[in-house]
């Protein structure tokens, strides 16, 4: 079958691209998604993430692992990625965070013309249907519902108050270009009468309302195995579906939206990338491009956790079980209550040094004990706080383990390979613990977990970080945008040296944004969709 555009990956970027391009009735679009439809209750109910995140049985989750990380005492890191329409927006904490305006101005300074904060802001607004309406920074008519939290817990409000008592500024809106301060996250959650309280993944917001368009074909459980080239031009995609290899042709463009791990993997499988990464697997070279799979950046995360006697949060116990049963009914009826929580309710973007121009650490305050990505459960009740370094210096890579297109990609973030990241993480952990031990939050503490204690030396903090830190799920940069020798795509997201192919997902970010990456990824797709429409306008 021939289409104008074939999109690989139905996640945050791919769902957005498919919906926007198919607005033009003269454009035929095919979207290939390796996972399923993404309509399961575990994906629609926000609190269902606790069942999906650990990756047991790879339920809606690719559940990748990294290679052993020397910076983490040789441990393998865990990398969950969404495996359904909506991609990682179907299994994330729903946090709507754009980052800092300096992130995008930095992209522009690197040669990515048209990607400054002022260039990107209109596309953030275009995407957004904010519960609080339209203003200079927010949109009120877009497909992506952005809401205030339905039922933040009292313990989260105590976290915010504790931070403000330490003179950290309170911030009601983290998405105006300056995100310094502490408050509550906004979330990608429906706020209309019909779907109130349900997750609004990119598929829920963009794709499902338009699935009946005659010019849009969505094929789920379709695993892309190779990009088809004629010379230097991409002309289609081979994919596995129902245990058969099939092909779909693209008369205009192939668009890769498979994410920071699988977009470079598919390029390498198709002969595009560094020759040393491709030829050793017996794959024929199509185009030597040194940056494919390089420049991997991610937010390394360290968790502090406490037990509490408070049961008005998530935990394991009789009282909590009874309360959760009631919460299920409340969420089903009103879209509110405990089941509507993003878990990470409290937000903070802080500076480890007051002379810095912008925050360099981010905190996620969580209403449960988090241990090893929810793989290790604790009896009773507790709370946690994540701290991550927002602009890490460490750089990793994605590579082929074999020529098998169904094999997992090789992922090496090289966490803490640059010592500056460790220094910032230690200082960030100290700042975070100071907040957690300040009233009124301190009153909730029954016991501190994981062996953290008062008056630890920097060497002891380092031991804790190397023993327990891991990703907070923001990989980017492996098909970076730019004009230098390591750039994979140009500012229009076209792959350098090839024709008829673009990459549109988090892999094109030249540097990591200062926060969660879902909103920026959707913005990138919105902006590129307009570029494509302008190019092919009749």
Beta strands, then each sheet from edge to edge (+ up, - down):
strand 1: 2-8
strand 2: 29-33
strand 3: 64-69
strand 4: 75-79
strand 5: 128-130
strand 6: 144-146
strand 7: 181-184
strand 8: 216-220
strand 9: 223-230
strand 10: 233-241
strand 11: 244-256
strand 12: 272-273
strand 13: 287-288
strand 14: 300-308
strand 15: 315-316
strand 16: 344-350
strand 17: 361-366
strand 18: 380-389
strand 19: 397-399
strand 20: 410-412
strand 21: 445-448
strand 22: 470-471
strand 23: 501-503
sheet 1: 8+ 2+ 1+ 11+ 10- 9+
sheet 2: 8+ 2+ 1+ 11+ 23+
sheet 3: 3+ 4-
sheet 4: 5+ 6+
sheet 5: 7+ 16- 17+ 18- 14+ 21-
sheet 6: 7+ 16- 17+ 18- 15+
sheet 7: 7+ 16- 17+ 18- 14+ 22-
sheet 8: 12+ 13+
sheet 9: 19+ 20-
end
